[in-house]
Amino acid sequence: DGNHGAVEKIVLTDSGGPFRTATREEMACALPEAALRHPIWSMGAKISIDSATMMNKGLELIEAARLFGLPSARIGVLVHPQSVVHGLVYYQDGSVLAQLGSPDMRVPIGHTLAWPGRIATAAPRLDLAAMGRLEFAEPDLERFPALRLAREALQAGGGAPTILSAANEVAVAAFLQGRLGFLDIADSVAAVLDALGTQPADSLEQVVALDARARAEAVGICLRRARPAA
C-alpha cells in the first residue's frame, strides 16, 4: 500500500491441518489417507501433506522473506483453524490490516490473474456473523517441527532453503507411498540438512546441483528409515 517502510511485521496464518489437535503418538501412526483429509481446503496430495506437517507454512515463510525483503524475526505464523484471515500486516503506529475471505482458492487465483484489478468469482461470500468467532494460537513447534526447520533454513541462508524443499519433496513422496511414517517426514528433512551442512547457492547452476544432491541424500535417508513392507 506504499507504506512498506512503516511495516513492523507480517503474520501468516495456518489452518493447523488435519492433525491440529493430534498428539505426537497419534501422528506417529497416521496413514496417508488421514493426512490427506484436510478439514478446510481441497488441495493436491503433496500440498495436503505439507499442510499436515506445517511445512507449507515454512515454505511460505521463506517465500514471504524473499518477496517482501523482511528478516525472519519480522515474519510470524499463527494457527487459525477457520482459515478466514489469510494474513496480517502490523504497522509502526499500532494498527493491523488483515486480509479476510472465504477459504476458496478462486479468490487469490482471481486476484493474481487480474492484478492490480479485481474480477468477479463465484466464491462464497464471507459472513462474519454466521462465523461467530475466529480463533488464533501460536504454532506448536514440538508437534510440528517442519515449521522450525524452515525458519532455521531461512536464517541459515545460502542453499539451506533449497535443501529443505528438495528433501521434503522426497520424504513426502515416500510417505504417500507408505514407505515412511508421518513423523519421519520432518525427521528425514532435518537429517538431510545436517548431512549437507552449509552450501552456497549463488547461481542457478549451484541451485540445480544442490537440489539434485539433496534429493539423492534424502532418498538414502528415507530408505534407511523405510517401514517394512506389510
Secondary structure, 3 states (H helix, E strand, C coil): CCCHHHEEEEEEEECCCCCCCCCHHHHHCCCHHHHCCCCCCCCCHHHHHHHHHCHHHHHHHHHHHHHHCCCHHHEEEEECCCCCEEEEEEECCCCEEEEECCCCCHHHHHHHHHCCCCCCCCCCCCCHHHHCCCCCECCCCCCCHHHHHHHHHHHHCCCHHHHHHHHHHHHHHHHHCCCCCHHHHHHHHHHHHHHHCCCCCCCHHHHHHHHHHHHHHHHHHHHHHCCCCC
